[in-house]
């Protein structure tokens, strides 16, 4: 859909005619964007503009009049979508789309038109569009995207495991995560090593442990080992551009940072 690029139109709403409204979808998953486009068409809203990244959004909104309504996915492949509105002033009504319930609830409180949890339900979409038509064409509220971004960055950090329950004979032992210096695998089993030097088996793979551990504290240095930064005593250059990590109390085997992980490991400890 062609448009005249006129710097003077930036920040101004495109005037609608004969009930035709300008609607933009910002969604990095193209199949999801096309599905939303089809659903909106059933509701009488034609969507001709679909943007798939923060950079696409910045470029488009800089050169085109503001649409009446934006369907905005919160997390895009190249960043949080609010980065668009740090670069471009926009007064359009916004319906947030998100797979994260915590984000959605806060979006609602920040005066968006509405929020839709993925996968988007047709009835909920219809209700959101009706709400937009009845209330927001007359007076769209200003959304504080910077405040929203701050909430996302500081208020919605993932919940990482704070303790592990270990079977010791007939007893269950609770070990706080911050007391664990290392996780490792050996003979197809996983273990943890505590700061006191005790080893215990854990009934979970290192792959799943990675998801449960705070990445600021724990790093998987190779296929067999995850280390706690608070327990690292020394880091030594090793053969083939690798690094050896000395972790206090751990002596089962050498902890070697694999060559492909060395750069990320250096970034992690910086």
C-alpha positions as CSV (number, residue, x, y, z in Angstrom):
1,X,0.0,0.0,0.0
2,X,1.8,3.1,-1.2
3,X,2.1,6.3,0.8
4,X,3.7,9.7,0.3
5,X,6.6,10.1,2.6
6,X,6.1,13.5,4.2
7,X,8.0,14.5,7.4
8,X,5.1,16.8,8.3
9,X,2.7,14.0,8.8
10,X,4.7,12.4,11.7
11,X,2.8,12.5,14.9
12,X,-0.6,13.1,13.2
13,X,-3.5,10.7,12.9
14,X,-4.6,9.7,9.4
15,X,-8.2,10.8,9.0
16,X,-10.6,8.0,8.4
17,X,-13.2,8.1,5.6
18,X,-16.5,6.2,5.3
19,X,-15.7,4.3,8.4
20,X,-12.4,2.9,7.1
21,X,-9.7,2.7,9.8
22,X,-6.0,2.3,9.5
23,X,-4.8,-0.8,11.5
24,X,-1.2,-2.0,11.9
25,X,0.0,-5.3,13.3
26,X,3.4,-5.4,15.0
27,X,4.2,-9.2,15.4
28,X,7.5,-11.0,14.8
29,X,5.8,-14.4,14.2
30,X,4.5,-14.1,10.6
31,X,2.0,-17.0,10.9
32,X,0.5,-15.4,14.0
33,X,0.4,-12.0,12.2
34,X,-1.4,-13.5,9.2
35,X,-3.9,-15.3,11.5
36,X,-4.7,-12.1,13.3
37,X,-5.1,-10.3,10.0
38,X,-7.7,-12.9,8.9
39,X,-9.5,-12.7,12.2
40,X,-9.7,-8.9,11.9
41,X,-11.0,-9.1,8.3
42,X,-13.9,-11.1,9.6
43,X,-14.6,-8.2,12.0
44,X,-14.5,-5.7,9.1
45,X,-11.0,-4.4,9.7
46,X,-8.6,-4.5,6.8
47,X,-4.9,-4.7,7.8
48,X,-2.5,-3.9,5.0
49,X,0.6,-3.1,7.2
50,X,2.3,-5.9,9.2
51,X,5.6,-5.1,10.8
52,X,7.9,-7.8,12.2
53,X,10.6,-6.2,14.2
54,X,11.6,-3.1,16.3
55,X,13.6,-1.8,13.4
56,X,10.7,-2.3,10.9
57,X,8.4,-0.5,13.3
58,X,10.7,2.5,13.8
59,X,11.2,2.9,10.0
60,X,7.5,2.6,9.2
61,X,6.2,4.9,12.0
62,X,8.7,7.6,11.1
63,X,7.6,7.8,7.5
64,X,3.8,7.3,7.8
65,X,0.8,8.9,9.5
66,X,-0.3,7.3,12.8
67,X,-2.8,4.5,12.3
68,X,-6.0,4.5,14.4
69,X,-5.2,1.2,16.0
70,X,-2.0,-0.9,16.6
71,X,-1.9,-4.5,17.6
72,X,1.4,-4.7,19.5
73,X,3.3,-7.8,20.4
74,X,5.4,-7.0,23.4
75,X,8.4,-9.1,22.7
76,X,9.8,-9.0,19.2
77,X,12.8,-10.9,17.8
78,X,15.1,-7.9,18.1
79,X,13.9,-6.4,21.4
80,X,10.9,-5.1,23.3
81,X,8.4,-3.4,21.1
82,X,8.3,-0.3,23.3
83,X,11.7,0.6,21.8
84,X,9.8,1.8,18.7
85,X,8.0,4.4,20.8
86,X,11.2,5.6,22.3
87,X,12.2,6.7,18.8
88,X,8.8,7.7,17.4
89,X,6.0,9.7,19.0
90,X,2.7,8.0,18.5
91,X,-0.8,8.6,19.8
92,X,-2.6,5.6,18.3
93,X,-4.8,3.3,20.4
94,X,-2.9,0.1,21.3
95,X,-4.1,-3.5,21.9
96,X,-1.3,-5.5,23.4
97,X,-0.8,-9.1,22.4
98,X,1.3,-11.3,24.6
99,X,2.0,-14.8,25.7
100,X,2.9,-13.5,29.2
101,X,0.0,-13.0,31.6
102,X,2.0,-10.8,33.9
103,X,2.8,-8.4,31.1
104,X,-0.8,-8.3,29.9
105,X,-2.3,-7.4,33.3
106,X,0.1,-4.5,33.6
107,X,-0.6,-3.4,30.1
108,X,-4.3,-3.1,31.0
109,X,-3.5,-1.0,34.0
110,X,-1.4,1.4,31.8
111,X,-4.5,2.3,29.8
112,X,-4.1,0.4,26.6
113,X,-7.3,-0.3,24.8
114,X,-7.1,-3.9,25.9
115,X,-4.8,-6.9,26.0
116,X,-5.0,-10.3,24.3
117,X,-3.3,-13.4,25.5
118,X,-1.9,-15.7,22.9
119,X,-3.2,-17.7,21.2
120,X,-5.7,-15.0,20.5
121,X,-9.4,-16.0,21.0
122,X,-11.9,-14.8,18.3
123,X,-14.5,-13.7,20.9
124,X,-11.9,-11.8,23.0
125,X,-10.6,-10.1,19.9
126,X,-14.1,-9.1,18.9
127,X,-14.7,-7.6,22.3
128,X,-11.5,-5.7,22.2
129,X,-12.3,-4.2,18.8
130,X,-15.8,-3.3,20.0
131,X,-14.3,-1.5,23.0
132,X,-11.9,0.3,20.7
133,X,-14.7,1.5,18.4
134,X,-17.0,2.6,21.2
135,X,-14.5,4.4,23.3
136,X,-11.1,5.1,21.8
137,X,-11.9,6.5,18.4
138,X,-13.2,9.6,20.2
139,X,-10.3,10.0,22.6
140,X,-7.3,7.7,22.6
141,X,-5.3,7.8,25.9
142,X,-1.6,8.5,26.0
143,X,0.3,5.3,27.0
144,X,3.5,5.7,29.0
145,X,5.6,3.2,27.1
146,X,8.7,4.1,29.1
147,X,6.9,3.3,32.3
148,X,5.7,0.1,30.8
149,X,9.2,-0.9,29.6
150,X,10.5,-0.2,33.1
151,X,7.9,-2.5,34.6
152,X,8.8,-5.3,32.2
153,X,12.5,-5.0,32.9
154,X,12.3,-4.7,36.7
155,X,9.0,-6.2,37.7
156,X,8.7,-9.4,35.7
157,X,11.9,-11.3,36.1
158,X,11.5,-15.0,35.8
159,X,11.2,-17.1,39.0
160,X,14.3,-19.2,39.3
161,X,14.6,-22.2,41.7
162,X,15.6,-21.1,45.2
163,X,16.0,-24.6,46.6
164,X,16.3,-28.3,45.7
165,X,14.8,-31.3,47.5
166,X,17.2,-34.2,47.6
167,X,16.5,-37.8,48.6
168,X,19.0,-39.1,51.1
169,X,18.2,-42.6,52.1
170,X,14.8,-42.4,53.8
171,X,15.1,-38.7,54.3
172,X,14.5,-35.6,52.2
173,X,17.1,-32.8,52.4
174,X,16.4,-29.2,51.4
175,X,19.4,-27.4,49.8
176,X,19.2,-23.7,49.0
177,X,20.3,-22.9,45.5
178,X,22.8,-20.3,46.7
179,X,24.6,-23.1,48.7
180,X,25.3,-25.1,45.5
181,X,28.7,-24.5,43.8
182,X,28.3,-26.8,40.8
183,X,26.0,-29.1,38.9
184,X,27.5,-31.9,36.9
185,X,26.6,-35.1,35.0
186,X,28.4,-38.4,35.1
187,X,27.4,-41.8,33.9
188,X,24.1,-40.5,32.6
189,X,23.2,-39.1,36.0
190,X,23.1,-35.5,37.4
191,X,24.6,-34.3,40.7
192,X,25.1,-31.1,42.7
193,X,28.0,-30.1,44.9
194,X,27.3,-28.0,47.9
195,X,29.6,-25.3,49.4
196,X,30.4,-27.8,52.1
197,X,31.8,-30.3,49.6
198,X,29.0,-32.8,49.6
199,X,27.7,-34.4,46.4
200,X,24.1,-35.3,45.9
201,X,22.2,-36.8,43.0
202,X,19.4,-34.7,41.4
203,X,16.6,-36.1,39.3
204,X,16.8,-33.6,36.5
205,X,19.0,-33.1,33.4
206,X,21.5,-30.3,33.0
207,X,19.4,-29.0,30.1
208,X,16.4,-28.6,32.3
209,X,18.5,-27.2,35.2
210,X,19.7,-24.4,32.9
211,X,16.1,-23.2,32.6
212,X,15.6,-23.3,36.4
213,X,18.8,-21.5,37.4
214,X,19.4,-17.7,37.5
215,X,21.8,-17.0,34.5
216,X,23.4,-14.2,36.5
217,X,24.6,-16.8,39.0
218,X,25.0,-20.0,37.1
219,X,26.7,-20.8,33.7
220,X,27.0,-24.0,31.8
221,X,30.6,-24.2,30.9
222,X,30.4,-27.4,28.9
223,X,28.2,-30.4,28.2
224,X,28.8,-31.8,31.7
225,X,29.0,-28.9,34.1
226,X,27.2,-25.8,35.4
227,X,29.1,-23.5,37.9
228,X,28.1,-20.9,40.4
229,X,30.0,-17.6,39.9
230,X,30.2,-17.2,43.7
231,X,32.2,-20.4,44.1
232,X,34.8,-19.7,41.4
233,X,38.3,-19.4,43.0
234,X,40.5,-19.2,39.9
235,X,40.3,-19.2,36.1
236,X,43.4,-20.5,34.2
237,X,44.3,-20.5,30.5
238,X,44.0,-24.0,29.1
239,X,45.0,-25.7,25.8
240,X,43.2,-25.0,22.5
241,X,42.0,-21.5,23.6
242,X,39.9,-23.0,26.5
243,X,39.8,-22.1,30.1
244,X,40.0,-24.1,33.3
245,X,37.7,-23.1,36.1
246,X,38.7,-23.8,39.7
247,X,35.6,-24.1,41.9
248,X,36.1,-24.4,45.7
249,X,35.3,-27.8,47.1
250,X,34.9,-29.5,43.7
251,X,37.4,-32.2,42.8
252,X,35.5,-34.8,40.8
253,X,37.2,-33.7,37.5
254,X,38.7,-30.7,35.8
255,X,36.1,-28.0,34.9
256,X,37.0,-26.9,31.4
257,X,35.1,-24.2,29.5
258,X,34.5,-25.5,26.1
259,X,36.0,-23.5,23.3
260,X,32.6,-22.5,21.8
261,X,31.5,-21.2,25.2
262,X,34.6,-19.2,26.2
263,X,33.4,-15.9,24.7
264,X,30.1,-16.1,26.5
265,X,31.8,-17.2,29.7
266,X,34.0,-14.1,29.6
267,X,31.0,-11.9,29.0
268,X,29.2,-13.6,31.9
269,X,32.0,-13.0,34.5
270,X,32.6,-9.4,33.4
